[in-house]
Structures are given as C-alpha cells and as structure tokens.
Amino acid sequence: MSVGLLDHFNIRTRKLGDTVRFYEEVLGLEKGDRPNFAFPGAWMYSEGKAVVHLVDISQTDEPQKPDSGVVHHVAFMSRGFAGMKRRLGIEGDEIRLATGSGRRSLADLRR
C-alpha cells in the first residue's frame, strides 16, 4: 500500500487575482470549474485536472496561524481506504466526503 499520487494542494491567499495570474502566466495552468463553495476561490487546472485549489481569505478576519504558511493542505489519491485508515491509526467512520467529488477524505483527522 502506498499513499498514491498527489491529487492537489490548497493555497490560501489574500490576493486571489494576482495568484490566479501567477499560475496562469508563469506555470501555464488554466482557471476552471469549481464547486459552489460558501467562500470565494479558484481552481487551477493542468491537462484537465484541478491541481491547485485557491481560497480567497481577503474578505475574512481570519488571522494567519503563526505556525503555518499559505499551504492549507495537500491531498493524495490512494487506493485501499480501509488500509490507509489502519496505517494512520484512524478508527470508526470519521470520514467526510470531499465536496463535489463524492470521494471519501481523511482530511483533518490527524490534527
């Protein structure tokens, strides 16, 4: 069993437009469809896959945590959900569905 492939990473930004332009102009990604979340943001695609999820925090008063950077999370796609739960020491049904994807997620369970 392996962790699998990198699925996406999530960046929190106070400059959404500038951040989108960076990923478009410098890295050649394309802005594309995104689920209708309750917060603003953008999904950046490479070869038809949303690989960078951007969250606009400019209109919130949420402070930056002193021990974290702008990367909110990194998601890997793996096979064998039950095996991965055992490997991480997660018991029960403490899972959530990744919004809009129908995928099960172990996010936030190891904090």
Summary of the structure (lengths in Angstrom):
residues: 111
radius of gyration: 15.4
end to end distance: 22.5
largest distance: 44.5
contacts: 237
relative contact order: 0.23
helix: 17%
strand: 33%
